[in-house]
Amino acid sequence: MKDDASQGAATPGAVGIVGVGAMGGAMARCLLRKGYRVIVRDIVAARVDALAALGAVAAASAADVARQADLVLTVVVDSEQTDDVLFGPAGIAAGAARGALVAMCSTVAPDYAAGLPARLAPHDIGVIDAPISGGPRRAEEGTLSMMAAGTPAALARALPVLEAVASRLFRAGARAGDGSAMKIVNNMLAGINLAAAAEAMALAERMGMDLQLVHDVICASSGGSWIFADRMPRAIAGDYAPLAAAKILTKDVGLALAAAAAAGVPAALAQAAHRVFAGTVALGHGEADDAAVIEYYRALIRAGSAAA
């Protein structure tokens, strides 16, 4: 989003990040590397300690972050956690100075995001609906995709920080909710692609094929996708250390299904993908990386073989 809004935009003196897990932590490291003063808060103390060792300022609460930062990024799991971070007893609304600005980076329902400006207005806090995509590696590199929606004034104010973490910054609209709508459409397609990728790799494995060669051929051919190239090497290696937890994508595809139902749009492929992710979680892989969806297909294959 390199446009006139970037001309003369002042770099905020301090950036807060509430939620420094895989994505938020990588964003914090990116901003530290680029010279920002970064204030961090997470319910997992070890995450905060690791960033403090790199130069971040540890905060005792989300309110404490808001007291110290000119712009606060919230990078938590869902709307429930976002609500707590924003409006809880030790939330941002309790500590922010008047005129503060929040960029909400979580994947939530568009209706929830659309309601935030009115709820934050009594506290004189502005909000940018700014969901992100790309994974922890791109977050650390500052090459995320971000779908930012908010007033022109808010976007101009936050632009230097947003561009520091997102090399592809899209102006999704002027209203909160527009960014979240864009994100759930993206995640719907990502979920479908990932379920299909795991299904294809399970077939290749069952046929005795060289999975690395299958990966290389597909990435160079018409069946390839970004998510195939990103996730399938982890599936092949059995490396399910969580970069993007299976339970999160299950939630995200569920948001897309709810939006599709409300809009009267059939979503048969998304429904099928959601069943795959729900099955993966039911097998105990909810906290694992979502590359573990291949284990769902392996379980089906084993069950079919046992029944034969």
Secondary structure, 3 states (H helix, E strand, C coil): CCCHHHCCCCCCCCEEEECCCHHHHHHHHHHHHCCCCEEEECCCHHHHHHHHCCCCEECCCHHHHHHHCCEEEECCCCHHHHHHHHHCCCCHHHHCCCCEEEEECCCCCHHHHHHHHHHHHHHCEEEEECCEECHHHHHHHCCEEEEEECCHHHHHHHHHHHHHHEEEEEEEECCCCHHHHHHHHHHHHHHHHHHHHHHHHHHHHHCCCCHHHHHHHHHCCCCCCHHHHHHHHHHHHCCCCCCCEHHHHHHHHHHHHHHHHHHCCCCHHHHHHHHHHHHHHHHHHCCCEHHHHHHHHHHHHHHHHHHC
